[in-house]
Amino acid sequence: MKLKEILRGKLTSSEIKHVPSSFEIVGDIAIFADFPRELRRKEKIVAKSLMNVHKNIKVVCKKSRKYSGKYRTAKLSILAGEKRKDTMHSENGCKFLLDAEKVYFSARSGTERARISNLIKPNENVLVMFSGCGPFTVQAAKKAKKVVSVEANPVGHKYEMINIELNKIKNASALKGDVKRIIPRLKAKKIFFDRIIMPLPKDATSFLKEALSVSKKGTKIHLYTFANKDEIEARKAIITEMCKKYKKNCRILDVIKAGEYAPYVHRLCVDFIII
Ligand SMILES: C[S@@+](CC[C@H](N)C(=O)[O-])C[C@H]1O[C@@H](n2cnc3c(N)ncnc32)[C@H](O)[C@@H]1O
């Protein structure tokens, strides 16, 4: 039975119209992104009913603050179920332990992560910047020769180490710290990558200089950004210009819509190659 059907009799018909039709499931936690103000007094009823519909959901939360700050974390309020925010999420055959409040994680990006890992060839050295609890790192490591990842959030890094272990990954090294501080050290050791993943859509272009410094001819870069459809060409031009500024030439390979950030604003991945 659907959530709205189960709520008939518990909510008025006008209240039922406000019941959100979508929520994200991370492990066994359901997360409402925008819980309507109109249902504030009924949120526990809605949350308990959701658990009745989906027996595998053990915690229901609402986002009381959206992703923000350097670590891109959200504030979650528990509406029903167990009093915890940590969970085990399965994605593309891998397992990820994480705290949904202390670490950024979007289950909706699972298809995009599969797309990227399917592009990776067995001889590649891959750099994952902004690696969070390690979803790109683990999935890339299953395909690549070696993966190096960088994450600033100490809690994210802790979970990434756990997830590398949990998925029996032996060819990944997760580094804790700021990309601006860590990448110059890799460059000093003359470590260059075949592929670089930059999953920080809010700000990835500010780290392009660092990415380019550890790239070489043939390196493929996946840079995430937020843009509406009218801004796509400008984003491509900015990337091309920045490459030139740092003495690299690039060719844009593809622009992939990898989710929605807001109405009409896409989460885009610009794939480009250094030539
Ligand atoms: C949008 S999240 C992506 C996390 C992960 N890649 C995923 O797909 O779930 C961006 C991550 O970048 C990290 N971050 C932000 N600025 C950073 C920086 N300057 N250096 C290293 N990590 C950073 C944040 O802590 C956050 O975990």
The ligand as an SDF file (V2000), in Angstrom:
LIG
                    3D

 27 29  0  0  0  0  0  0  0  0999 V2000
   29.8270   16.4740   -2.4020 C   0  0  0  0  0  0  0  0  0  0  0  0
   30.7860   15.5640   -1.2370 S   0  0  0  0  0  0  0  0  0  0  0  0
   31.1980   14.1040   -2.1820 C   0  0  0  0  0  0  0  0  0  0  0  0
   31.5910   12.9370   -1.3090 C   0  0  0  0  0  0  0  0  0  0  0  0
   31.7660   11.6070   -2.0620 C   0  0  0  0  0  0  0  0  0  0  0  0
   32.6900   11.7280   -3.1520 N   0  0  0  0  0  0  0  0  0  0  0  0
   30.4410   11.0700   -2.5420 C   0  0  0  0  0  0  0  0  0  0  0  0
   30.2250   11.0140   -3.7630 O   0  0  0  0  0  0  0  0  0  0  0  0
   29.6110   10.6900   -1.6950 O   0  0  0  0  0  0  0  0  0  0  0  0
   32.2660   16.5020   -1.2280 C   0  0  0  0  0  0  0  0  0  0  0  0
   33.3120   16.0450   -0.2050 C   0  0  0  0  0  0  0  0  0  0  0  0
   34.4800   16.8560   -0.3590 O   0  0  0  0  0  0  0  0  0  0  0  0
   35.0390   17.1150    0.9120 C   0  0  0  0  0  0  0  0  0  0  0  0
   35.8270   18.3550    0.7570 N   0  0  0  0  0  0  0  0  0  0  0  0
   35.3720   19.6190    0.5900 C   0  0  0  0  0  0  0  0  0  0  0  0
   36.3900   20.4750    0.4150 N   0  0  0  0  0  0  0  0  0  0  0  0
   37.5250   19.7400    0.4460 C   0  0  0  0  0  0  0  0  0  0  0  0
   38.9110   20.0470    0.3200 C   0  0  0  0  0  0  0  0  0  0  0  0
   39.3120   21.3140    0.1180 N   0  0  0  0  0  0  0  0  0  0  0  0
   39.8100   19.0530    0.3900 N   0  0  0  0  0  0  0  0  0  0  0  0
   39.3970   17.7690    0.5990 C   0  0  0  0  0  0  0  0  0  0  0  0
   38.1060   17.4090    0.7450 N   0  0  0  0  0  0  0  0  0  0  0  0
   37.1800   18.3650    0.6770 C   0  0  0  0  0  0  0  0  0  0  0  0
   33.8410   17.2370    1.8360 C   0  0  0  0  0  0  0  0  0  0  0  0
   34.1950   16.9940    3.1720 O   0  0  0  0  0  0  0  0  0  0  0  0
   32.8870   16.1640    1.2400 C   0  0  0  0  0  0  0  0  0  0  0  0
   33.0640   14.9400    1.8800 O   0  0  0  0  0  0  0  0  0  0  0  0
  1  2  1  0
  2  3  1  0
  2 10  1  0
  3  4  1  0
  4  5  1  0
  5  6  1  0
  5  7  1  0
  7  8  2  0
  7  9  1  0
 10 11  1  0
 11 12  1  0
 11 26  1  0
 12 13  1  0
 13 14  1  0
 13 24  1  0
 14 15  1  0
 14 23  1  0
 15 16  2  0
 16 17  1  0
 17 18  1  0
 17 23  2  0
 18 19  1  0
 18 20  2  0
 20 21  1  0
 21 22  2  0
 22 23  1  0
 24 25  1  0
 24 26  1  0
 26 27  1  0
M  CHG  2   2   1   9  -1
M  END
$$$$
